[in-house]
């Protein structure tokens, strides 16, 4: 009894047992989900209930499972074949082209392989599939060439392409020059010798090669090379080394070489005049003038009167009877309010050798003017530069002093007015006392200032006098030094001129000697070169004559060789022609004799046969009877009227006629008549 969910195949469909169907349950069509839940392996081409057959497919029953499935529709035998693709057409063309080179196993024939033809059939197909037409065509061309060589009779291997090439080129009149395997025949050797004779080089004289090349002998002794032949093959012929040979037909003369000891050497005739020098004299001790030591000028000191004038101080008379007096406001002259104080402040900027910017133009102008007059290094120059600096500083100091003085006066005036406002009663007394005091101070100040100016004037005069005296002293000694230096320079110039003259004389002597030596050496060189050139020319002339003789001998040998080969070729042609002519003549004579003998034999046989055939004809006609009399007569008449030349032809024709008329049984019925 089936259980619920059992799967089965009925009528090509999957069915599942369902207990709810009928009284005891029934199988119904299973859905795809039920089949998947049950773990059933459903084919991909399964046709369930209501499933449509895909286009290009047909319904069928799987013989293994009994299920309804769809399969590819069978091809229509009446339908035209599908068109071929370009790849299929190309593959068919390639296979057709390749078929002529394949064996029964579809491999490249062994007789076509070798040398450049080393590709297999599969490799050629792969090249065609890859589209590598260049390499494919090259290999097919090689196979085609090898096939052509086989077609014209080449039997050798293609491992050495030169063999096939030699056989291919040796066609026509040159057919006998190469055999079927590409080897040159004796006829080919004679032909090559006749057109391009080659003299035999000979074998390498190994002992002579080692004697001429000691380094090669040492290398062979060390074991670097097995023989002299190995060294020459690997290196010697590429290095241009001379290769002595033994045997052979080429004449190689031994050339004469100029040995070093056979030539004159210029070095043996060189003169060296540098060992000869002209004596020269030089002044060793030169007396030079000595300048006297410089002495200083007398110094004049100016007498100053300021200290004595300062002691003469006048006191002003004052009234002191008033109690409420006005004290005069006094103001000390500040150094910043005086030109002297401002000058001191300005000149302090020269400390450390520095020149302030306000004094630089004046000092530069003074220096330029002193330099223009040639007084740049004198003491007066320093004084002038100082005066220039002072002159440049004085306007600045005066302007600054006036500024400070103006400020002091303003301050003093303010204090004075305050005192006036506070002390109106004592103003007159203060004014009088102040006036007296001021006059006294002015007088004392004037005396001091005058004394200062007088002292400064005296100092300036003394400095000017001292400067003038020092300048004159410096000028005197400078002139003395100049004269001394001039005298010493003249002495040294005279000595240098004398020494230069001696040197020039010596150089001229040596130059003349060198010139004579060069002339002597040049003449000797010319003679030596001339002698060496004559010697070399003689050697070269002899070598040239020897080489020409060798060339002449080699040319004669090659010409004789070529002439001999040509004579052999002509002799071969004559022999071939004589053999062909004799053979043809003998064949003609033999044919004529055979024909004559055949004619004689045939004539006798024809006579005998004619007698027999006459009897046979009579008997046959009698036997056949009157029914065939007319036909036989016509047949016999036709036999001889058809142009039978001989009796035997007539017999043959008659026999054919009789066979056609009566059949072969006629002659069988006549008996065993022998012809």
Legacy VTK file of the C-alpha trace (Angstrom):
# vtk DataFile Version 3.0
C-alpha trace
ASCII
DATASET POLYDATA
POINTS 675 float
0.000 0.000 0.000
1.603 3.337 -1.074
2.256 5.891 1.599
1.480 9.564 1.512
4.116 11.500 -0.467
5.428 8.518 -2.431
6.744 9.576 -5.870
6.243 7.507 -9.003
6.316 7.898 -12.810
3.112 7.253 -14.725
2.423 8.092 -18.382
5.665 10.044 -18.580
4.763 12.266 -15.601
5.826 12.461 -11.957
2.894 11.548 -9.661
2.607 11.703 -5.891
0.318 9.618 -3.662
-2.330 11.753 -2.020
-4.505 10.014 0.714
-7.224 12.643 0.351
-8.049 11.506 -3.174
-10.724 8.835 -3.462
-11.657 6.490 -0.671
-8.190 5.034 -0.070
-6.055 7.710 -1.712
-4.772 8.051 -5.288
-1.733 9.210 -7.264
-2.011 12.690 -8.697
0.348 14.877 -10.747
3.187 16.218 -8.581
4.146 19.846 -8.655
7.742 20.968 -9.094
7.868 22.255 -5.495
6.682 18.879 -4.152
9.336 17.143 -6.178
12.032 19.506 -4.857
10.816 19.080 -1.252
10.947 15.324 -1.708
14.547 15.616 -2.951
13.746 14.200 -6.373
16.411 14.862 -9.061
14.254 16.404 -11.784
15.921 16.578 -15.266
16.256 20.033 -16.768
14.406 18.963 -19.948
11.424 17.462 -18.059
8.011 18.310 -19.535
5.445 18.628 -16.790
1.706 18.999 -17.129
0.908 21.994 -19.328
4.590 22.684 -20.127
5.260 23.940 -23.664
7.939 22.494 -25.887
10.645 25.139 -26.520
11.195 26.332 -30.050
13.513 24.080 -31.993
12.799 21.142 -29.643
10.438 18.137 -29.890
8.653 15.993 -27.293
10.229 12.614 -26.540
10.250 9.901 -23.881
13.452 9.265 -21.981
14.104 5.500 -22.356
15.919 5.353 -19.023
13.378 7.142 -16.809
10.179 6.981 -18.909
9.641 10.741 -18.440
8.346 13.138 -21.027
11.264 15.348 -22.039
12.156 17.730 -24.877
15.161 17.091 -27.124
16.729 18.751 -30.191
14.674 18.385 -33.326
16.275 15.938 -35.809
17.763 17.580 -38.912
15.623 17.744 -42.000
17.200 15.542 -44.668
15.643 17.672 -47.386
16.792 20.968 -45.880
19.825 22.630 -47.552
23.040 22.482 -45.536
23.855 25.599 -43.551
26.323 28.008 -45.210
29.954 27.523 -44.262
31.673 30.106 -42.134
34.829 31.865 -43.397
36.811 29.900 -40.811
35.444 26.603 -42.153
36.218 27.637 -45.740
39.740 28.661 -44.755
40.256 25.381 -42.849
39.028 23.343 -45.875
41.322 25.251 -48.231
44.256 24.763 -45.873
43.524 21.013 -45.518
43.297 20.713 -49.315
46.622 22.524 -49.684
48.236 20.399 -46.969
46.853 17.056 -48.181
49.560 16.624 -50.836
52.273 16.636 -48.158
50.661 14.146 -45.714
51.088 10.408 -45.293
48.454 7.835 -44.354
48.596 8.907 -40.697
47.986 12.614 -41.631
51.569 13.516 -40.704
54.093 15.365 -42.865
55.821 12.822 -45.090
59.246 11.834 -43.837
60.818 12.342 -47.270
59.850 16.056 -47.146
61.216 16.802 -43.654
64.677 18.054 -42.754
66.540 21.334 -42.668
64.113 24.251 -42.631
61.093 21.922 -42.895
60.809 20.979 -39.225
57.136 21.739 -38.412
54.613 18.995 -37.788
51.149 18.937 -39.389
49.518 19.911 -36.085
51.866 22.875 -35.684
50.946 24.064 -39.184
47.248 23.733 -38.315
47.849 25.758 -35.158
49.575 28.480 -37.209
46.588 28.557 -39.566
44.148 28.789 -36.633
46.207 31.588 -35.062
46.260 33.552 -38.315
50.074 33.541 -38.512
50.029 33.591 -42.312
53.605 34.771 -42.735
55.219 31.829 -40.942
52.616 29.401 -42.304
53.215 30.451 -45.938
56.985 30.239 -45.420
56.714 26.598 -44.217
54.268 25.674 -46.964
56.624 27.194 -49.520
59.471 25.037 -48.144
57.285 21.906 -48.385
56.291 22.868 -51.919
59.942 23.332 -52.914
60.901 19.980 -51.350
58.021 18.274 -53.203
59.220 19.816 -56.492
62.735 18.557 -55.758
61.314 15.062 -55.224
59.306 15.334 -58.432
62.383 16.125 -60.512
64.261 13.137 -59.006
66.122 14.367 -55.901
66.652 11.418 -53.499
68.884 12.945 -50.841
67.935 14.298 -47.423
66.990 17.944 -46.879
69.183 18.304 -43.784
71.795 20.004 -45.984
69.855 22.486 -48.198
72.909 22.977 -50.418
72.506 19.406 -51.772
68.955 20.029 -52.923
69.925 23.425 -54.315
72.805 21.895 -56.257
70.511 19.207 -57.710
67.814 21.788 -58.509
70.213 24.055 -60.377
71.934 21.175 -62.197
69.155 20.618 -64.739
69.040 20.728 -68.490
72.560 20.637 -69.970
74.021 20.370 -66.431
71.896 17.368 -65.446
74.865 15.016 -65.151
76.924 17.383 -62.949
75.087 16.317 -59.751
73.755 12.902 -58.779
70.320 12.212 -57.315
71.611 12.883 -53.785
73.058 16.324 -54.594
76.665 15.166 -54.653
78.902 16.567 -57.378
79.843 13.967 -59.987
83.100 13.640 -61.867
81.424 15.376 -64.798
80.430 18.250 -62.490
83.940 18.506 -61.116
85.301 18.695 -64.662
82.723 21.378 -65.543
83.553 23.423 -62.449
87.266 23.034 -63.102
86.789 24.188 -66.687
84.910 27.371 -65.735
86.333 28.150 -62.276
89.574 26.273 -61.595
90.814 26.447 -57.995
94.331 25.658 -56.936
94.805 23.537 -53.823
95.951 25.535 -50.802
97.794 22.683 -49.157
97.862 21.736 -45.496
99.093 23.945 -42.669
102.770 23.523 -41.822
102.210 23.344 -38.079
105.886 23.363 -37.129
106.572 26.323 -39.398
103.505 28.100 -37.948
104.794 27.605 -34.395
108.312 28.711 -35.397
106.908 31.907 -36.912
104.638 32.501 -33.866
106.446 31.726 -30.584
103.392 32.745 -28.550
101.378 29.999 -30.266
104.078 27.456 -29.423
103.955 28.558 -25.767
100.148 28.325 -25.722
100.284 24.779 -27.137
102.942 23.863 -24.599
100.701 25.154 -21.771
97.856 23.044 -23.115
95.635 25.942 -24.225
95.400 24.424 -27.719
95.754 20.857 -28.897
97.625 21.762 -32.078
98.751 24.635 -34.242
95.892 23.830 -36.646
93.337 24.469 -33.865
94.870 27.854 -33.041
94.952 28.902 -36.692
91.329 27.845 -37.296
90.035 29.669 -34.193
92.226 32.760 -34.057
95.157 32.845 -36.487
93.293 33.322 -39.755
91.120 36.046 -38.204
94.205 37.834 -36.832
95.843 37.848 -40.260
98.751 35.611 -39.274
100.862 34.117 -42.047
100.039 30.440 -42.562
102.896 28.389 -44.092
101.588 25.365 -45.989
102.964 22.097 -47.287
101.814 20.413 -50.480
99.126 21.951 -52.659
99.355 23.543 -56.084
99.480 27.219 -55.085
102.957 28.696 -55.216
103.559 30.940 -52.160
106.932 32.703 -52.336
108.767 33.662 -49.160
109.166 37.433 -49.164
112.346 39.128 -48.019
111.908 41.203 -44.855
114.118 44.184 -44.018
115.767 43.455 -40.692
116.254 46.298 -38.164
120.023 45.840 -38.085
120.134 46.335 -41.847
118.914 49.937 -41.611
120.902 53.005 -40.589
119.862 54.636 -37.323
119.601 58.403 -37.112
120.183 58.353 -33.379
123.805 57.389 -33.911
124.453 60.623 -35.764
122.728 63.143 -33.475
124.819 66.009 -32.024
123.963 67.757 -28.787
125.358 71.329 -28.661
123.757 72.070 -25.327
126.991 71.101 -23.589
128.695 74.178 -25.112
127.883 77.512 -23.515
129.358 80.987 -24.074
130.810 82.475 -20.831
128.940 85.429 -19.390
130.129 88.044 -16.884
127.912 89.769 -14.343
128.707 92.610 -11.903
128.695 91.052 -8.468
129.227 94.094 -6.147
127.439 97.328 -6.909
128.195 100.483 -4.902
124.939 102.213 -4.053
124.595 105.819 -2.726
123.452 106.176 0.893
121.130 109.036 1.907
121.968 110.997 5.077
119.664 110.566 8.083
116.830 112.986 8.359
117.012 115.713 11.066
113.997 117.446 12.584
113.257 121.242 12.206
113.481 123.793 15.119
110.240 124.147 17.126
109.019 127.655 18.120
106.823 127.978 21.281
104.365 130.972 21.481
104.024 132.933 24.815
100.444 133.038 26.254
99.068 135.983 28.389
95.683 134.598 29.455
96.774 133.582 32.986
98.198 137.071 33.734
95.123 138.843 32.382
92.881 136.572 34.475
94.627 137.733 37.667
93.732 141.386 36.910
90.068 141.200 38.066
88.095 144.520 38.619
85.418 144.428 41.318
82.277 146.562 40.764
81.071 148.946 43.624
77.708 148.038 45.139
75.165 149.795 47.383
74.208 147.763 50.435
72.179 150.252 52.500
68.736 148.930 51.488
67.130 146.214 53.569
64.466 145.110 51.120
66.669 144.637 48.124
66.137 142.762 44.965
68.574 140.008 44.452
69.723 140.036 40.886
69.003 136.764 39.106
72.216 135.425 37.766
72.621 133.029 34.961
75.781 131.129 34.264
76.730 130.840 30.644
76.142 127.195 29.768
78.799 125.557 27.583
76.035 124.463 25.234
75.229 128.139 24.680
78.741 128.956 23.531
80.362 128.300 20.198
83.294 126.765 22.067
81.045 124.238 23.800
79.283 123.330 20.585
82.630 122.963 18.822
83.825 120.630 21.553
80.647 118.564 21.176
81.016 118.427 17.406
84.755 117.640 17.439
84.115 114.771 19.862
82.472 112.962 16.919
85.955 112.576 15.366
87.012 110.176 18.174
88.197 106.788 16.928
89.266 108.164 13.540
85.667 108.498 12.358
84.563 111.356 10.128
80.983 112.537 10.708
78.761 113.026 7.754
78.497 116.822 8.194
82.311 117.195 7.879
82.901 114.615 5.116
82.238 116.975 2.133
84.549 119.713 3.448
87.334 117.260 4.322
86.974 115.505 0.928
87.176 118.876 -0.861
90.267 119.845 1.121
91.943 116.513 0.389
91.198 116.810 -3.318
92.663 120.308 -3.488
95.785 119.327 -1.482
96.242 116.222 -3.638
95.931 118.319 -6.765
98.815 120.485 -5.453
100.906 117.453 -4.398
100.606 118.218 -0.658
98.516 115.232 0.349
101.095 113.796 2.792
102.410 117.038 4.375
101.667 118.456 7.833
100.038 121.419 6.196
97.580 119.012 4.679
96.603 117.826 8.144
96.254 121.423 9.351
94.197 122.341 6.315
91.966 119.305 6.832
91.552 120.338 10.504
90.682 123.908 9.507
88.233 122.586 6.952
86.595 120.473 9.640
86.527 123.485 11.995
85.058 125.689 9.320
82.430 123.115 8.641
81.676 122.779 12.351
81.614 126.519 13.189
78.298 127.383 11.451
76.718 124.316 12.994
78.091 125.213 16.444
76.982 128.854 16.137
73.501 127.838 15.136
73.289 125.341 18.003
74.732 127.910 20.492
72.169 130.504 19.459
69.441 127.966 19.996
70.657 127.144 23.522
71.275 130.835 24.287
67.790 131.731 23.170
66.361 129.183 25.541
68.548 130.497 28.445
67.584 134.103 27.754
63.916 133.231 27.707
64.259 131.444 31.014
66.221 134.344 32.505
63.707 136.913 31.289
60.891 134.960 32.877
62.671 134.880 36.218
63.613 138.546 35.965
60.050 139.631 35.400
58.963 137.567 38.368
61.544 139.272 40.540
60.460 142.680 39.196
56.863 141.983 40.040
57.869 140.842 43.548
60.415 143.560 44.300
59.252 146.830 42.745
60.735 148.888 45.550
64.268 147.586 45.201
64.307 147.516 41.431
66.379 150.609 40.932
68.988 149.490 43.413
69.158 146.060 41.895
69.347 147.577 38.435
72.180 149.855 39.449
74.061 147.049 41.173
73.371 144.771 38.263
74.478 147.390 35.795
77.694 147.887 37.707
78.208 144.158 37.999
77.418 143.645 34.347
79.776 146.321 33.199
82.486 144.893 35.425
81.889 141.373 34.107
81.729 142.606 30.546
84.999 144.455 30.978
86.643 141.443 32.627
85.182 139.153 29.989
86.360 141.362 27.184
89.846 141.396 28.655
89.879 137.621 28.955
88.431 137.079 25.484
90.945 139.471 24.034
93.712 137.617 25.863
92.390 134.301 24.531
92.332 135.625 20.967
95.804 137.021 21.354
97.095 133.736 22.739
95.335 131.747 20.012
96.794 134.014 17.359
100.259 133.515 18.812
99.735 129.742 18.909
98.525 129.730 15.323
101.470 131.801 14.231
103.907 129.445 15.980
102.196 126.387 14.426
102.320 127.991 11.005
105.992 128.813 11.459
106.746 125.278 12.686
104.738 123.783 9.844
106.567 125.844 7.267
109.903 124.924 8.800
108.967 121.168 8.896
107.761 121.264 5.292
110.966 122.834 4.101
112.961 120.245 6.064
110.885 117.397 4.531
111.332 118.853 1.052
115.085 118.974 1.495
115.412 115.377 2.636
112.860 114.182 0.037
115.004 115.730 -2.709
118.080 114.065 -1.206
116.340 110.676 -1.144
115.129 111.102 -4.738
118.626 111.850 -6.003
120.007 108.819 -4.170
117.278 106.504 -5.538
117.790 107.847 -9.048
121.524 107.189 -8.877
120.987 103.645 -7.562
118.375 102.909 -10.284
120.763 104.116 -12.992
123.484 101.834 -11.644
121.158 98.825 -11.570
119.847 99.583 -15.083
123.400 99.732 -16.429
124.236 96.370 -14.781
121.013 94.750 -16.074
121.713 96.075 -19.574
125.231 94.628 -19.464
123.961 91.257 -18.226
121.192 91.198 -20.875
123.768 91.857 -23.582
125.888 88.976 -22.326
122.825 86.687 -22.204
121.745 87.701 -25.717
125.232 87.043 -27.028
125.264 83.620 -25.413
121.755 82.799 -26.747
122.760 83.899 -30.231
125.872 81.730 -30.070
123.830 78.732 -28.880
121.167 79.381 -31.539
123.787 79.413 -34.269
125.281 76.242 -32.874
121.815 74.640 -32.694
121.100 75.697 -36.285
124.357 74.170 -37.488
123.527 70.982 -35.601
120.037 70.833 -37.141
121.495 71.355 -40.606
124.046 68.630 -39.998
121.405 66.239 -38.646
119.018 67.086 -41.495
121.655 66.316 -44.105
122.521 63.093 -42.324
118.804 62.207 -42.052
118.333 62.766 -45.760
121.300 60.545 -46.551
120.129 57.872 -44.091
116.525 57.985 -45.353
117.790 57.867 -48.912
119.939 54.836 -48.127
117.082 53.104 -46.306
114.653 53.954 -49.123
117.021 52.480 -51.719
117.416 49.350 -49.606
113.677 48.978 -49.109
113.036 49.696 -52.783
115.407 46.904 -53.757
113.691 44.521 -51.334
110.226 45.572 -52.567
111.340 45.236 -56.197
112.601 41.732 -55.551
109.470 40.825 -53.604
107.294 42.242 -56.373
109.169 40.293 -59.015
108.885 37.148 -56.917
105.168 37.729 -56.326
104.618 38.369 -60.018
106.433 35.140 -60.837
104.283 33.286 -58.293
101.121 34.874 -59.723
102.250 33.955 -63.236
102.884 30.371 -62.184
99.539 30.148 -60.379
97.719 31.625 -63.368
99.439 29.179 -65.692
98.527 26.296 -63.398
94.912 27.408 -63.262
94.841 27.977 -67.027
96.368 24.551 -67.696
93.924 23.022 -65.232
91.008 24.755 -66.910
92.309 23.863 -70.364
92.753 20.222 -69.383
89.271 20.086 -67.914
87.868 21.736 -71.054
89.703 19.232 -73.255
88.281 16.432 -71.115
84.807 17.915 -71.542
85.235 18.123 -75.300
86.598 14.566 -75.360
83.565 13.459 -73.343
81.249 15.252 -75.749
83.062 13.637 -78.708
82.854 10.199 -77.095
79.147 10.659 -76.339
78.494 11.885 -79.848
80.495 9.004 -81.363
78.683 6.477 -79.167
75.293 7.959 -80.034
76.092 8.060 -83.753
77.540 4.509 -83.764
74.637 3.152 -81.757
72.111 4.833 -84.040
73.883 3.498 -87.103
74.085 -0.050 -85.695
70.427 0.097 -84.700
69.467 1.194 -88.217
71.522 -1.621 -89.765
70.089 -4.134 -87.323
66.555 -2.961 -88.069
67.154 -3.218 -91.780
68.532 -6.755 -91.461
65.643 -7.812 -89.260
63.200 -6.265 -91.707
64.864 -8.028 -94.620
64.875 -11.358 -92.806
61.287 -10.865 -91.808
60.392 -10.033 -95.372
62.057 -13.203 -96.702
60.487 -15.310 -93.963
57.132 -13.685 -94.435
57.150 -14.199 -98.153
57.844 -17.939 -97.816
55.227 -18.247 -95.119
52.723 -16.337 -97.203
53.203 -18.657 -100.151
52.665 -21.736 -98.015
49.788 -20.159 -96.228
48.183 -19.123 -99.488
48.112 -22.712 -100.658
46.541 -23.859 -97.422
44.004 -21.115 -97.396
43.004 -21.884 -100.965
42.307 -25.460 -100.099
40.531 -24.454 -96.950
38.408 -21.966 -98.793
37.361 -24.524 -101.330
36.456 -27.054 -98.680
34.566 -24.522 -96.657
32.547 -23.312 -99.573
31.635 -26.822 -100.507
30.551 -27.623 -96.994
28.383 -24.608 -96.422
26.285 -25.305 -99.455
24.423 -23.203 -101.795
22.618 -21.229 -99.038
25.746 -19.377 -98.202
27.336 -19.315 -101.625
26.417 -15.774 -102.494
27.331 -14.368 -99.065
30.674 -16.146 -98.991
31.493 -14.882 -102.438
30.644 -11.377 -101.489
32.683 -11.726 -98.304
35.749 -12.994 -100.111
35.427 -10.243 -102.690
35.117 -7.686 -99.885
38.164 -9.090 -98.170
40.424 -8.351 -101.079
38.661 -5.135 -101.990
39.245 -3.633 -98.442
42.925 -3.060 -99.249
44.546 -6.061 -97.584
48.184 -5.819 -98.504
49.269 -9.313 -97.654
47.809 -12.744 -97.641
47.989 -12.901 -93.886
45.925 -9.739 -93.614
43.416 -11.176 -95.947
43.236 -14.352 -93.931
42.682 -12.396 -90.758
40.005 -10.279 -92.358
38.333 -13.356 -93.828
38.369 -15.128 -90.514
36.707 -12.172 -88.843
34.100 -12.096 -91.555
33.376 -15.793 -91.300
33.121 -15.523 -87.515
30.675 -12.695 -87.859
28.545 -14.619 -90.231
28.517 -18.183 -88.935
30.164 -17.932 -85.518
33.156 -19.725 -84.230
31.341 -23.044 -84.389
31.865 -23.092 -88.134
35.573 -23.557 -87.817
35.014 -25.911 -84.920
32.879 -28.047 -87.143
35.482 -28.116 -89.880
37.814 -30.133 -87.787
41.201 -29.530 -86.332
42.721 -27.963 -89.402
46.108 -26.455 -88.512
47.397 -23.175 -89.878
LINES 1 676
675 0 1 2 3 4 5 6 7 8 9 10 11 12 13 14 15 16 17 18 19 20 21 22 23 24 25 26 27 28 29 30 31 32 33 34 35 36 37 38 39 40 41 42 43 44 45 46 47 48 49 50 51 52 53 54 55 56 57 58 59 60 61 62 63 64 65 66 67 68 69 70 71 72 73 74 75 76 77 78 79 80 81 82 83 84 85 86 87 88 89 90 91 92 93 94 95 96 97 98 99 100 101 102 103 104 105 106 107 108 109 110 111 112 113 114 115 116 117 118 119 120 121 122 123 124 125 126 127 128 129 130 131 132 133 134 135 136 137 138 139 140 141 142 143 144 145 146 147 148 149 150 151 152 153 154 155 156 157 158 159 160 161 162 163 164 165 166 167 168 169 170 171 172 173 174 175 176 177 178 179 180 181 182 183 184 185 186 187 188 189 190 191 192 193 194 195 196 197 198 199 200 201 202 203 204 205 206 207 208 209 210 211 212 213 214 215 216 217 218 219 220 221 222 223 224 225 226 227 228 229 230 231 232 233 234 235 236 237 238 239 240 241 242 243 244 245 246 247 248 249 250 251 252 253 254 255 256 257 258 259 260 261 262 263 264 265 266 267 268 269 270 271 272 273 274 275 276 277 278 279 280 281 282 283 284 285 286 287 288 289 290 291 292 293 294 295 296 297 298 299 300 301 302 303 304 305 306 307 308 309 310 311 312 313 314 315 316 317 318 319 320 321 322 323 324 325 326 327 328 329 330 331 332 333 334 335 336 337 338 339 340 341 342 343 344 345 346 347 348 349 350 351 352 353 354 355 356 357 358 359 360 361 362 363 364 365 366 367 368 369 370 371 372 373 374 375 376 377 378 379 380 381 382 383 384 385 386 387 388 389 390 391 392 393 394 395 396 397 398 399 400 401 402 403 404 405 406 407 408 409 410 411 412 413 414 415 416 417 418 419 420 421 422 423 424 425 426 427 428 429 430 431 432 433 434 435 436 437 438 439 440 441 442 443 444 445 446 447 448 449 450 451 452 453 454 455 456 457 458 459 460 461 462 463 464 465 466 467 468 469 470 471 472 473 474 475 476 477 478 479 480 481 482 483 484 485 486 487 488 489 490 491 492 493 494 495 496 497 498 499 500 501 502 503 504 505 506 507 508 509 510 511 512 513 514 515 516 517 518 519 520 521 522 523 524 525 526 527 528 529 530 531 532 533 534 535 536 537 538 539 540 541 542 543 544 545 546 547 548 549 550 551 552 553 554 555 556 557 558 559 560 561 562 563 564 565 566 567 568 569 570 571 572 573 574 575 576 577 578 579 580 581 582 583 584 585 586 587 588 589 590 591 592 593 594 595 596 597 598 599 600 601 602 603 604 605 606 607 608 609 610 611 612 613 614 615 616 617 618 619 620 621 622 623 624 625 626 627 628 629 630 631 632 633 634 635 636 637 638 639 640 641 642 643 644 645 646 647 648 649 650 651 652 653 654 655 656 657 658 659 660 661 662 663 664 665 666 667 668 669 670 671 672 673 674
